[in-house]
């Protein structure tokens, strides 16, 4: 893939650009909003990794809104330290296809970018995740199963979103600590077990089939229950 990285933090940019190139991708980098806007609008890319807060008088959302106004459907992943729910919603409404918060694991960043490329450029932003009869709306922050609304706490919502984005894959404890709690160390608590248990009570227990499964000595997996 040919990927544009628009990121002003030298350490983050160097880490991301180096990792993408090591994974076999061609990477262009802009460290400010004006250069990022010029490259994104004038050249062809398979994906754009875009920071929100940029120098140069043009922020990430402005770049994104301009691309979408020009009918440019290049997949865009926002990579930002702005991690509040409202920030994520603004990014998705502006036309991003995905939103990853800092700090992040490079393996997850790479997987998300490659997934965006597989989906193709003409499908528009991802605003809803669906696995079997379970639906998660990223804009309204609503969850439904079999048409029934499920009320989740913010952390439960993030946990379910992470599991749904990795449906059919084993999600390890480390992945959950990094992707949901933003921990880059193991706090040696049962916080994951407690939240998974609460999530099961809401998502699985009221329904005839289970979607959240424990993979012994590995982690968890969200998938349809096998016969």
N, C-alpha and C positions, 0 to 999 in steps of 0.2 A: 504494500500500500504506500501511497504518497500522503504523508501526514503533515499538517501545519500545527506547530505548537506556539501558542501566543501566551507567554508567561514572562513576567519581569523579574521574578526572583531567580538569581543566577544559580543558586544551589538546586532548587527544584527543577529549573529548566535543564540544567546539565544532567541531572539524574534521569529525567524523563527522556530527553533526546538520546542520551547514550543507551538507555535500555531499549528504546524503540529501534535504534539502528542495530544493536546486537541481535534483536529479534528479526532482522532482515528487512526492515522498512526504510523507505527514503523519507528523510525528515527535513523540513524547513523550520526555522525558528525566528520569531519576532519578539522583541523585548519591550514593546510599547504598543499602545492602541492604534496609532496612525499607521505604523508599518504593518501591524496585524490586519488592519482594515484593507490596506492596499493589496497585500498578498492574497487574502481570502477572496477579495472581489475580482482580482485580475488574473489569478492562476487557478488551475484545476487541481483539486485535492480529493482524496478518498475519504478523509476524515479531518476534523479540526478539534484540537484540544485547547480550550479557551479559558483563561483566567478571567474573573470578573473585575477585579480592581487593577487597573493598568495606568501607567503614566502616558502622557502624550495627548491628554484632553479627550480621549475616546475610551470609554470603558468596555468591558466584555459584552454587556447587554446591548450596547449601541451597535457593536459589530454584528452581533447576532440578529438584531432587529433589521439592520440594513441588508444583510444577506437574504433574509426571508422576504423582505419587501421587493428584492430583486428577483424573487422566485428561484433563488439558489437553494437547492435542497441537500447540500452536502451535510452528512451527519456531523453533529456537533456535540461534544461532551464538555460540559462546564466542569472545570477543576478549580475549586474555590475553598477558601477558609471560611466563607460565609455559609454556615451550616444550619441556621435556623429554618424552621418549616417555611416561613414566609419567603426566605431567600430562595429556597429550592423551588417553591411554587412560581416565583417570579421568573426564574430561569427557564422552567418548563413552559410557562405561558409565552415567554419571549420567542420560543421556537427551538430550544435545545432538545436533543434526543435523549440525553442522559445527564445526570448530575452526580459528581463524586466529590466528597469533601476532603479537605486536608486535615490532618495527615492521612496518608493513604498507603496501601500496599501496591507496589508496581504490578504484581501479578494480576491484581484485580483491575487496575487501569488498562493493562494490555488486553485482558479478556473482554472488557466492556467495549473497547475501541474495535476489536476484531468482530465482536457480535454486531455492533452497529453497521460495520461494513457488509456483513452477511445479509443483513435485512434489506440492503439496497438503499438507494438515495431518494426514492420517490414516495416513501410511505409516511413522511411527516414525523413529528415528534411522538415519542412513546409516552402516553398519558395513562395507560391502563395495563395492568398485568393480570393475566388469566391463567389459572391452572385448574383443569376440570371444571367444577362448579363454583370455584373460589375466585372472586374478583377483587382487585385492589386498584382504586382510582387515585392516581398520584396528585391530581388537581384538587378534588373535593376532599381527599384524605378519608374516603369512605371504603369500608370493606363489607362485602356481601358474600354469603355462601348459600347456594340454592335460592337466591333471591331474598334471603333474610339478612338484615343489617347486623353487623357485628361491631360492637363498641370496643375500641382498643385504646390503651394508653399510648402516648407518643413513642416510648421505647419499644412497646409491643408492635407498634406499626412498623418501626424501622427494622425490627427483627423479622417480621413477616415479609416485608419488602425484600430484604436481603435473601431470605430463603426462596422466595418466588423468582427472583432474578437468577437464582442458581438452581432452579427446579430440575430434578433428575440428577443432580450432582451431589457428591458428599461435601458437606460444609463442615470444616473442622472448627475446633474451639478457637484456634488462633485466628482463623478467618473471621469468626463472629466477634472476637474481641477487637480486632482492627476495624472491621466494617460497620459494626453497630455501636460499639462503646468507644471507639477511637483510642483504645489501649494498644500500645506496642510492647506490652509486657503482660505476663500472667499475674493478676492480683491474688491468685490462690484463694478465690472465693467460689461459692456456688451460684453466683449471679446469673450465669447462663442457664443452668439447670432450672433455677426458679422461674425465669422468664419463659423458657420453653414450656415448662409445666403449665404456667398461666395461659400461654397462648393455646396450648392443646385443649384446655378446658373450654375455651371460647370457639376455637376453629374446628375442633374434631369431636369433642364429647357429645354435642347436641345432634350429631349427624351419624348416619349408619356406617360410613366408611372413613378411615383415617387418612390424612394427607401428610402429617408430620411423623417421620419415622426416625428411630434411633439406629445408627449404624455402629455396632459394637466396636469399641476401641478406635473409633474413627471420628464420629461426630453425628451430624443429623442430615436428613435428606427429605425434601418436600416432593412428593410424587403421589400418583394415584396408587391406591392399595392394590397390590398384585393378587390375582385369584389364587 
